[in-house]
Amino acid sequence: MHNKNIIEDPYEAQAAIKQLIELGYIAQPNKNINTTVENIITETKYNLARVHIGAAKYKDAIPLLEELDVKQSGEWRFAQRLISCYLEMNNIEKANILIENTRKILQNKLIDNTEIETLKTEIEQIKAKEKLSKEEQKQIEEKNQKFIQNNTIVSALFDINIVKADILRKEKKLDEALRIYKSIKTHSKRSKLIHQRIGDVLLELKKYNESHDAFTEVIAIDEHNQNAHLGAAIASYYLNNFEQSASEALNAIELNYYMPRAHNYLALSLVKLEEYEQAVQAFEVCLTMIPDFGIARNQLIDLYENYLNQPYKAQYHKQFFIKRETKIAGETVDKPEKTERKRPQKSKPVSSQQGLTANELEISNKEQPIVIVSGLPRSGTSMMMQMLANAGLEILTDNKRQADESNPKGYFEYEAVKNMANDPRWIMDAKGKAVKVISHLLFSLPARFNYKIIFMLRDINEILLSQQKMLLQQGKTTKMSYNLGIEAAYKKNLEQVEYWNEKNHNVELLYVSYREVIETPKLAVQKVCDFLSGEFDTEKMAQAVDKLLYRQKTKTQ
């Protein structure tokens, strides 16, 4: 079930985000503030849905994506992920309905050829002038924007056709799927994705010559495509070209060693070439990867018994089947539902970015994690940043917001962070450094990096009083009372952060109490140093704590 407790009420969220904009912690919009707030809420929900998908919690992602799809029908990124969730839940009917609805909406938004030619002519006429006014430059920009939007729609329709064909393939309607793939190919002859899909379907149809040709086209485009080499190996095997099959299987293995099917077809080809000992090695490797690969194990038993005269090894592999049958006979085995994959317990951080190659994952994991100081605004994040600066860590800051009465020692902010929901590219500048990111923006952190997050906790009433005092000093309010909806939204945000942390294996998070830092700075400093696994100047870190700046306190403290 979807955890309703962490879904934000839109009115509470709107009030909270407006306050964050007024406080200067989120970028000031160039357009209507309500539109900006709505966009931020949309992106937050979309990112939360992506977290659910990354954790294989498709049931939790679906209601979020359905809500977004209703609000912004035709937005392909929402529909695309919702379709993938439906397919993971084996709800093909809903996936097909959404595909057709989205296709109709996008086709209605397409610009026809006549309008395209008209736009081109108008742009050329404006550009022909010697000097362009600001208004004319704006006109060119608006017309170019129409081209960009149209190209985005064309690309989305291209993707929709691919997804439709993928569903037909899943339904074993292979001829229909192949027809769509081939029609797409005529519009995108260099697309290795389409050639790969065509090759895969032709394999299933047992059209091995055509399949081999398709995989050869993929390899011509991208010689490092492991799946194309594997496909070529399989097609070659069934065409009785065993030397080529073994060669292509080896190419695939060189590109990605963990390909059990490649090891299997290498072994099968080696058997046909009467290279039995090498075939045994390939089958053994395959079985270390997938112990339940029965076909490979049976082939191995046959080799040990009938070709290599090693019956004791054959018996060892026969025992696997005996033990397996005994285990199944001794207990009730239910076929698992195809819903959610269980995820291992969170341990050391690894990259959660989907689609990275093994090499990219290895590089990403070897990089130093980015240190993030986070929390709700006015929870002590600036104090912690000063502590890290005193420790000798390199701080990512541009000092655009100068120290003032609210933060006399400085804000330690980096302006680009405030616009992270729309543009997260600044993160490349943060590698090996510490940067401040308020809690509401954590969900937009690119998942390809590892993060160590020091999250400041403070009494929610103290935070709200401190924020209200800050707004009062800036002349943005005339009273010290605050909207209770903001308090509720902040509490939900803290719950979302906790959930996000649990589901992202590239994140390590340390909660630090603001009050603990004020009252026992040395103890808090040691906790931070242990978390960051470094040797720092603890005395200087503790000196950054100024008890006189603890000005907004609740009555119980």
C-alpha positions as CSV (number, residue, x, y, z in Angstrom):
1,M,0.0,0.0,0.0
2,H,1.1,3.6,-0.6
3,N,2.1,5.3,2.5
4,K,-0.5,8.1,2.7
5,N,1.2,9.7,5.7
6,I,4.1,11.1,3.6
7,I,1.9,12.6,0.8
8,E,1.8,16.3,1.2
9,D,-1.5,18.2,1.3
10,P,-1.2,20.6,-1.7
11,Y,-2.3,23.6,0.4
12,E,0.1,23.0,3.2
13,A,2.9,22.4,0.7
14,Q,2.1,25.6,-1.2
15,A,2.3,27.6,2.0
16,A,5.6,26.0,2.9
17,I,7.2,26.5,-0.5
18,K,6.0,30.2,-0.7
19,Q,7.7,30.7,2.7
20,L,10.9,29.1,1.5
21,I,10.9,31.4,-1.6
22,E,10.4,34.5,0.6
23,L,13.2,33.3,3.0
24,G,15.5,33.1,0.0
25,Y,16.1,29.3,0.2
26,I,14.5,28.5,-3.2
27,A,15.1,30.5,-6.4
28,Q,12.8,33.5,-6.8
29,P,10.5,32.7,-9.8
30,N,10.5,34.8,-13.0
31,K,6.8,34.0,-13.4
32,N,3.7,33.7,-11.3
33,I,4.6,32.4,-7.9
34,N,1.6,30.0,-7.7
35,T,2.8,28.4,-11.0
36,T,6.3,28.0,-9.6
37,V,5.0,26.5,-6.4
38,E,2.8,24.1,-8.3
39,N,5.8,23.1,-10.5
40,I,8.0,22.4,-7.4
41,I,5.2,20.2,-5.9
42,T,4.9,18.4,-9.2
43,E,8.7,17.7,-9.3
44,T,8.7,16.6,-5.7
45,K,6.0,14.0,-6.4
46,Y,7.6,12.9,-9.6
47,N,11.0,12.4,-7.8
48,L,9.2,10.5,-5.0
49,A,7.6,8.2,-7.6
50,R,11.0,7.6,-9.1
51,V,12.4,6.6,-5.7
52,H,9.5,4.1,-5.4
53,I,10.3,2.7,-8.9
54,G,14.0,2.4,-8.0
55,A,13.0,0.4,-4.9
56,A,10.6,-1.7,-7.1
57,K,7.7,-0.3,-5.1
58,Y,5.5,0.0,-8.2
59,K,2.2,0.0,-6.2
60,D,3.4,3.1,-4.3
61,A,4.6,4.9,-7.5
62,I,1.4,4.3,-9.5
63,P,-1.0,6.7,-7.5
64,L,1.6,9.5,-7.6
65,L,2.1,9.1,-11.4
66,E,-1.6,8.7,-12.0
67,E,-2.2,12.0,-10.3
68,L,0.5,13.7,-12.3
69,D,-0.8,12.2,-15.5
70,V,-4.3,13.5,-14.8
71,K,-3.0,17.0,-14.1
72,Q,-0.6,17.1,-17.1
73,S,-2.1,14.8,-19.7
74,G,0.3,14.2,-22.6
75,E,3.4,14.8,-20.4
76,W,5.4,11.8,-21.8
77,R,7.8,11.4,-18.9
78,F,4.9,10.9,-16.4
79,A,3.0,8.6,-18.8
80,Q,6.2,6.6,-19.7
81,R,7.0,5.8,-16.1
82,L,3.4,5.0,-15.3
83,I,3.2,2.6,-18.3
84,S,6.4,0.9,-17.1
85,C,4.8,0.5,-13.6
86,Y,1.6,-1.0,-15.1
87,L,3.7,-3.5,-17.1
88,E,5.7,-4.4,-14.0
89,M,2.3,-5.2,-12.3
90,N,1.3,-7.1,-15.4
91,N,-1.6,-4.7,-16.1
92,I,-1.3,-4.6,-19.9
93,E,-4.8,-3.3,-20.4
94,K,-4.2,-0.1,-18.4
95,A,-0.8,0.3,-20.2
96,N,-2.4,0.1,-23.6
97,I,-5.2,2.6,-22.7
98,L,-2.6,5.1,-21.4
99,I,-0.5,4.7,-24.5
100,E,-3.4,5.4,-26.9
101,N,-4.7,8.4,-24.8
102,T,-1.2,9.9,-24.7
103,R,-0.7,9.3,-28.4
104,K,-3.9,11.2,-29.3
105,I,-3.0,14.2,-27.0
106,L,0.5,14.5,-28.5
107,Q,-0.7,14.1,-32.1
108,N,-3.1,17.0,-31.6
109,K,-0.3,19.2,-30.4
110,L,1.9,18.5,-33.4
111,I,2.6,21.3,-35.8
112,D,1.8,20.5,-39.4
113,N,4.3,20.9,-42.2
114,T,2.6,24.1,-43.5
115,E,2.9,25.8,-40.1
116,I,6.6,24.7,-39.8
117,E,7.4,26.3,-43.2
118,T,5.5,29.4,-42.1
119,L,7.6,29.6,-38.9
120,K,10.8,29.2,-40.9
121,T,9.9,32.0,-43.2
122,E,8.9,34.4,-40.4
123,I,12.2,33.7,-38.6
124,E,14.3,34.3,-41.8
125,Q,12.4,37.5,-42.4
126,I,13.1,38.9,-38.9
127,K,16.8,37.8,-39.0
128,A,17.2,39.6,-42.4
129,K,17.1,42.9,-40.6
130,E,20.4,44.6,-39.9
131,K,19.6,45.3,-36.2
132,L,17.0,43.5,-34.2
133,S,15.0,45.1,-31.4
134,K,14.4,43.3,-28.1
135,E,10.9,42.6,-29.2
136,E,12.1,41.0,-32.4
137,Q,14.7,38.9,-30.6
138,K,11.9,37.7,-28.3
139,Q,9.8,36.8,-31.3
140,I,12.6,34.6,-32.7
141,E,13.0,33.0,-29.3
142,E,9.3,32.2,-29.1
143,K,9.2,30.7,-32.6
144,N,12.3,28.6,-32.0
145,Q,10.6,27.4,-28.8
146,K,7.8,26.1,-30.9
147,F,10.3,24.0,-33.0
148,I,11.8,22.6,-29.8
149,Q,8.4,21.7,-28.4
150,N,7.4,20.0,-31.7
151,N,10.7,18.0,-31.8
152,T,10.0,16.9,-28.2
153,I,6.6,15.7,-29.2
154,V,8.0,13.8,-32.3
155,S,10.5,12.1,-30.0
156,A,7.8,11.1,-27.5
157,L,5.6,9.6,-30.3
158,F,8.7,7.7,-31.5
159,D,9.1,6.3,-27.9
160,I,5.3,5.5,-27.7
161,N,5.6,3.3,-30.8
162,I,8.6,1.5,-29.3
163,V,6.7,0.9,-26.0
164,K,3.6,-0.3,-28.0
165,A,5.7,-2.8,-29.9
166,D,7.4,-4.0,-26.7
167,I,4.0,-4.7,-25.2
168,L,3.0,-6.7,-28.3
169,R,6.2,-8.7,-27.9
170,K,5.4,-9.4,-24.3
171,E,1.9,-10.6,-25.4
172,K,3.7,-12.9,-28.0
173,K,2.2,-11.0,-30.9
174,L,5.6,-11.1,-32.5
175,D,4.6,-10.3,-36.1
176,E,2.7,-7.2,-35.1
177,A,5.6,-6.1,-32.9
178,L,8.1,-6.7,-35.8
179,R,5.9,-4.6,-38.2
180,I,6.0,-1.6,-35.8
181,Y,9.8,-1.9,-35.2
182,K,10.4,-2.0,-38.9
183,S,8.2,1.0,-39.6
184,I,10.1,2.9,-36.9
185,K,13.4,1.8,-38.5
186,T,12.5,3.6,-41.7
187,H,12.5,6.9,-39.8
188,S,15.6,6.2,-37.7
189,K,18.0,4.0,-39.7
190,R,20.9,4.6,-37.3
191,S,19.0,3.6,-34.1
192,K,20.8,0.7,-32.5
193,L,17.9,0.3,-30.1
194,I,15.5,-0.5,-33.0
195,H,17.9,-2.8,-34.7
196,Q,18.4,-4.7,-31.4
197,R,14.7,-5.0,-30.9
198,I,14.2,-6.3,-34.5
199,G,17.0,-8.8,-34.0
200,D,15.5,-10.1,-30.7
201,V,12.0,-10.6,-32.2
202,L,13.5,-12.3,-35.3
203,L,15.3,-14.7,-32.9
204,E,12.0,-15.5,-31.2
205,L,10.5,-16.1,-34.7
206,K,13.4,-18.4,-35.5
207,K,14.4,-16.3,-38.5
208,Y,18.0,-16.6,-37.8
209,N,19.5,-15.2,-41.0
210,E,17.5,-12.0,-40.7
211,S,18.2,-11.8,-37.0
212,H,21.9,-12.1,-37.5
213,D,21.8,-9.3,-40.1
214,A,20.0,-7.1,-37.6
215,F,22.6,-7.7,-34.8
216,T,25.4,-7.1,-37.3
217,E,23.8,-3.6,-38.1
218,V,23.8,-2.9,-34.3
219,I,27.5,-3.9,-34.0
220,A,28.3,-1.7,-37.0
221,I,26.8,1.3,-35.1
222,D,28.2,0.3,-31.7
223,E,30.9,-2.4,-31.6
224,H,30.8,-2.4,-27.8
225,N,27.1,-3.4,-27.6
226,Q,27.3,-6.6,-25.5
227,N,23.6,-7.6,-26.2
228,A,24.2,-7.4,-30.0
229,H,27.2,-9.7,-29.8
230,L,25.2,-12.1,-27.7
231,G,22.3,-12.0,-30.2
232,A,24.8,-12.6,-33.1
233,A,26.2,-15.6,-31.1
234,I,22.7,-17.2,-30.7
235,A,21.8,-16.6,-34.3
236,S,25.1,-18.0,-35.5
237,Y,24.6,-21.1,-33.3
238,Y,21.3,-22.0,-34.9
239,L,22.7,-21.3,-38.3
240,N,25.3,-24.0,-37.5
241,N,28.2,-21.5,-37.7
242,F,29.7,-22.6,-34.4
243,E,33.1,-20.9,-34.7
244,Q,31.4,-17.5,-35.3
245,S,29.0,-18.2,-32.4
246,A,31.9,-18.9,-30.0
247,S,33.7,-15.8,-31.2
248,E,30.6,-13.5,-30.7
249,A,29.9,-15.1,-27.3
250,L,33.5,-14.3,-26.3
251,N,33.0,-10.7,-27.6
252,A,30.0,-10.3,-25.3
253,I,31.8,-11.8,-22.3
254,E,34.8,-9.4,-22.8
255,L,32.3,-6.5,-22.7
256,N,30.4,-7.8,-19.7
257,Y,31.7,-10.9,-17.9
258,Y,28.4,-11.4,-16.0
259,M,26.4,-12.7,-19.0
260,P,25.3,-16.3,-18.2
261,R,23.6,-16.8,-21.5
262,A,26.8,-15.8,-23.3
263,H,28.8,-18.4,-21.3
264,N,26.1,-20.9,-22.1
265,Y,26.2,-20.3,-25.9
266,L,30.0,-20.3,-25.8
267,A,29.8,-23.7,-24.1
268,L,27.2,-25.1,-26.6
269,S,29.4,-23.9,-29.5
270,L,32.5,-25.5,-28.0
271,V,30.6,-28.8,-27.6
272,K,29.8,-28.7,-31.4
273,L,33.4,-27.9,-32.1
274,E,34.4,-30.9,-29.9
275,E,36.3,-28.7,-27.5
276,Y,34.9,-30.5,-24.5
277,E,37.2,-29.4,-21.7
278,Q,36.8,-25.7,-22.6
279,A,33.0,-26.3,-22.9
280,V,33.0,-27.7,-19.4
281,Q,34.7,-24.5,-18.1
282,A,32.2,-22.3,-19.8
283,F,29.2,-24.3,-18.4
284,E,30.7,-24.2,-14.9
285,V,31.1,-20.4,-15.0
286,C,27.5,-20.1,-16.3
287,L,26.2,-22.2,-13.3
288,T,28.1,-20.1,-10.8
289,M,26.0,-17.2,-12.0
290,I,22.7,-19.1,-12.3
291,P,22.8,-22.3,-10.3
292,D,19.2,-23.2,-11.4
293,F,20.1,-23.1,-15.1
294,G,19.0,-26.7,-15.6
295,I,19.8,-26.9,-19.4
296,A,23.4,-26.0,-18.8
297,R,23.7,-28.4,-15.8
298,N,22.2,-31.3,-17.9
299,Q,24.7,-30.5,-20.7
300,L,27.5,-30.6,-18.2
301,I,26.4,-34.0,-16.7
302,D,26.3,-35.4,-20.3
303,L,29.9,-34.1,-21.0
304,Y,31.3,-35.5,-17.7
305,E,29.6,-38.9,-18.2
306,N,29.9,-39.5,-22.0
307,Y,32.9,-37.5,-23.2
308,L,35.3,-36.8,-20.4
309,N,34.9,-40.1,-18.4
310,Q,34.5,-38.2,-15.1
311,P,31.4,-39.9,-13.6
312,Y,32.1,-38.5,-10.0
313,K,31.7,-35.0,-11.3
314,A,28.6,-35.9,-13.2
315,Q,27.2,-37.4,-9.9
316,Y,28.0,-34.1,-8.1
317,H,25.8,-32.2,-10.5
318,K,23.1,-34.8,-10.4
319,Q,23.0,-34.4,-6.6
320,F,22.0,-30.8,-7.2
321,F,18.8,-31.9,-8.8
322,I,18.2,-34.5,-6.1
323,K,18.7,-32.0,-3.3
324,R,16.5,-29.5,-5.1
325,E,13.7,-32.1,-5.6
326,T,13.9,-33.1,-1.9
327,K,13.7,-29.6,-0.8
328,I,10.7,-28.9,-3.0
329,A,9.0,-32.1,-1.9
330,G,9.5,-31.3,1.8
331,E,7.9,-27.9,1.7
332,T,5.1,-26.0,0.1
333,V,6.3,-23.9,-2.7
334,D,4.0,-21.1,-3.9
335,K,4.6,-19.4,-7.2
336,P,5.6,-15.8,-6.2
337,E,3.4,-13.0,-7.4
338,K,5.0,-10.7,-9.9
339,T,4.7,-7.5,-7.9
340,E,7.6,-6.1,-5.9
341,R,11.2,-7.3,-5.8
342,K,12.6,-7.5,-2.3
343,R,15.6,-5.1,-1.9
344,P,18.5,-6.1,0.3
345,Q,19.1,-4.2,3.5
346,K,20.8,-0.9,3.1
347,S,24.6,-1.2,3.7
348,K,27.5,0.6,2.1
349,P,26.5,3.3,-0.4
350,V,26.3,2.4,-4.1
351,S,25.1,4.4,-7.0
352,S,21.3,4.0,-7.6
353,Q,21.4,5.6,-11.0
354,Q,19.6,3.3,-13.4
355,G,21.2,2.6,-16.7
356,L,24.9,3.1,-15.7
357,T,27.4,0.6,-17.1
358,A,29.4,-1.6,-14.7
359,N,32.4,0.6,-15.4
360,E,30.5,3.8,-14.7
361,L,29.2,2.3,-11.5
362,E,32.7,1.3,-10.4
363,I,34.0,4.8,-11.2
364,S,31.1,6.4,-9.4
365,N,31.5,4.3,-6.3
366,K,35.2,5.1,-6.1
367,E,34.6,8.8,-6.1
368,Q,34.6,10.7,-2.8
369,P,31.1,11.2,-1.6
370,I,29.7,14.7,-1.8
371,V,29.1,16.1,1.7
372,I,25.6,17.7,2.1
373,V,24.5,19.8,5.0
374,S,20.7,19.8,5.1
375,G,17.7,20.4,7.2
376,L,14.8,22.8,7.3
377,P,15.8,26.4,7.0
378,R,16.8,27.9,10.4
379,S,17.7,24.5,11.8
380,G,21.4,25.2,12.2
381,T,22.6,24.4,8.7
382,S,24.8,27.6,8.4
383,M,26.4,26.8,11.8
384,M,27.2,23.3,10.6
385,M,28.7,24.6,7.4
386,Q,30.9,27.0,9.4
387,M,32.0,24.0,11.5
388,L,33.0,22.1,8.4
389,A,34.8,25.1,7.0
390,N,36.8,25.3,10.2
391,A,37.5,21.6,9.9
392,G,39.3,22.3,6.7
393,L,36.7,20.9,4.3
394,E,36.4,22.7,1.0
395,I,33.0,24.5,1.0
396,L,31.0,25.1,-2.2
397,T,29.7,28.7,-1.8
398,D,29.6,31.8,-3.8
399,N,28.7,34.2,-0.9
400,K,26.0,35.9,-3.0
401,R,23.9,36.2,0.1
402,Q,25.9,38.2,2.6
403,A,25.8,37.9,6.4
404,D,23.0,39.8,8.0
405,E,21.2,40.1,11.4
406,S,19.6,36.7,10.9
407,N,22.9,35.0,10.1
408,P,25.7,37.2,11.3
409,K,28.4,34.6,10.5
410,G,27.1,34.0,6.9
411,Y,24.8,31.7,5.0
412,F,27.4,29.5,3.2
413,E,25.1,29.1,0.3
414,Y,25.6,28.3,-3.4
415,E,23.0,30.2,-5.5
416,A,22.6,27.4,-8.1
417,V,21.4,25.0,-5.5
418,K,18.2,27.0,-5.1
419,N,17.2,26.2,-8.7
420,M,18.1,22.5,-8.4
421,A,14.6,21.2,-9.1
422,N,15.0,22.6,-12.7
423,D,18.8,22.5,-13.2
424,P,21.0,20.1,-11.1
425,R,24.1,20.5,-13.3
426,W,25.9,22.4,-10.6
427,I,26.4,19.2,-8.7
428,M,29.5,18.5,-10.8
429,D,31.1,21.5,-9.0
430,A,30.4,19.9,-5.6
431,K,32.5,16.7,-6.0
432,G,34.9,16.4,-3.0
433,K,33.3,19.4,-1.3
434,A,30.6,20.3,1.2
435,V,27.5,22.2,0.1
436,K,24.3,23.3,1.8
437,V,21.0,21.9,0.4
438,I,17.7,22.5,2.2
439,S,15.6,19.4,2.9
440,H,12.9,20.2,0.3
441,L,15.6,20.0,-2.5
442,L,17.3,16.7,-1.4
443,F,15.0,14.7,-3.7
444,S,16.4,16.4,-6.8
445,L,20.0,15.3,-6.1
446,P,21.2,13.4,-9.1
447,A,21.4,9.7,-8.1
448,R,24.7,8.9,-9.9
449,F,26.7,10.3,-7.0
450,N,27.3,9.1,-3.5
451,Y,26.3,11.5,-0.7
452,K,27.1,11.9,3.0
453,I,24.3,14.0,4.5
454,I,24.5,15.8,7.8
455,F,20.9,16.6,8.6
456,M,20.2,19.2,11.3
457,L,17.2,18.6,13.5
458,R,15.7,21.4,15.6
459,D,12.4,21.8,17.5
460,I,9.8,22.7,14.8
461,N,8.4,25.6,16.8
462,E,11.8,27.1,17.2
463,I,12.4,26.8,13.4
464,L,9.1,28.5,12.6
465,L,9.7,31.3,15.1
466,S,13.2,31.9,13.7
467,Q,11.9,31.9,10.2
468,Q,9.1,34.4,11.1
469,K,11.7,36.6,12.9
470,M,13.8,36.5,9.7
471,L,10.8,37.6,7.6
472,L,10.0,40.3,10.1
473,Q,13.6,41.7,9.8
474,Q,13.4,41.6,6.0
475,G,10.1,43.5,6.1
476,K,8.2,40.7,4.5
477,T,5.7,40.3,7.4
478,T,4.5,42.4,10.3
479,K,3.7,39.7,12.8
480,M,5.4,36.8,14.6
481,S,2.6,34.3,14.2
482,Y,2.9,31.7,11.5
483,N,0.6,29.5,9.3
484,L,-0.1,26.2,11.0
485,G,-0.3,24.6,7.6
486,I,3.5,25.3,7.2
487,E,4.2,23.3,10.4
488,A,2.3,20.3,9.1
489,A,4.0,20.5,5.7
490,Y,7.5,20.7,7.4
491,K,6.7,17.6,9.5
492,K,5.7,15.7,6.3
493,N,8.8,16.9,4.6
494,L,10.9,15.3,7.4
495,E,9.0,12.0,7.0
496,Q,9.7,12.1,3.2
497,V,13.4,12.7,3.8
498,E,13.5,9.6,6.1
499,Y,11.7,7.5,3.6
500,W,13.9,8.8,0.7
501,N,17.1,8.0,2.7
502,E,15.9,4.4,3.3
503,K,15.3,3.8,-0.4
504,N,18.4,5.4,-1.8
505,H,21.5,3.2,-1.4
506,N,23.8,6.0,-2.6
507,V,22.9,8.1,0.5
508,E,24.3,8.0,4.1
509,L,22.5,10.3,6.5
510,L,23.5,11.4,10.0
511,Y,20.9,13.3,12.1
512,V,22.4,15.9,14.3
513,S,20.5,17.7,17.0
514,Y,20.9,21.5,16.9
515,R,20.3,21.7,20.7
516,E,23.0,19.0,21.2
517,V,25.5,21.0,19.2
518,I,24.8,24.1,21.3
519,E,25.0,22.3,24.6
520,T,27.7,19.7,24.0
521,P,29.6,20.9,20.9
522,K,32.6,18.6,21.4
523,L,30.4,15.5,21.5
524,A,28.5,16.7,18.4
525,V,31.8,17.4,16.6
526,Q,33.2,14.0,17.3
527,K,30.0,12.4,15.9
528,V,30.3,14.4,12.7
529,C,34.0,13.5,12.3
530,D,33.3,9.8,12.8
531,F,30.5,10.0,10.2
532,L,32.8,11.7,7.7
533,S,35.7,9.2,8.5
534,G,38.3,11.9,8.5
535,E,40.8,13.6,10.8
536,F,39.7,17.2,11.4
537,D,40.6,20.1,13.7
538,T,37.9,19.4,16.3
539,E,38.8,22.4,18.4
540,K,38.3,24.8,15.5
541,M,35.0,23.0,14.6
542,A,33.7,23.5,18.2
543,Q,34.7,27.2,18.1
544,A,32.2,27.7,15.3
545,V,29.4,27.1,17.8
546,D,28.1,30.4,19.3
547,K,25.5,29.9,22.0
548,L,24.5,33.6,21.8
549,L,23.0,32.9,18.4
550,Y,20.5,30.4,20.0
551,R,17.9,33.1,20.2
552,Q,14.5,31.5,19.4
553,K,13.8,28.9,22.1
554,T,10.6,27.2,23.2
555,K,9.5,27.7,26.7
556,T,10.3,24.2,27.7
557,Q,14.0,24.7,27.1
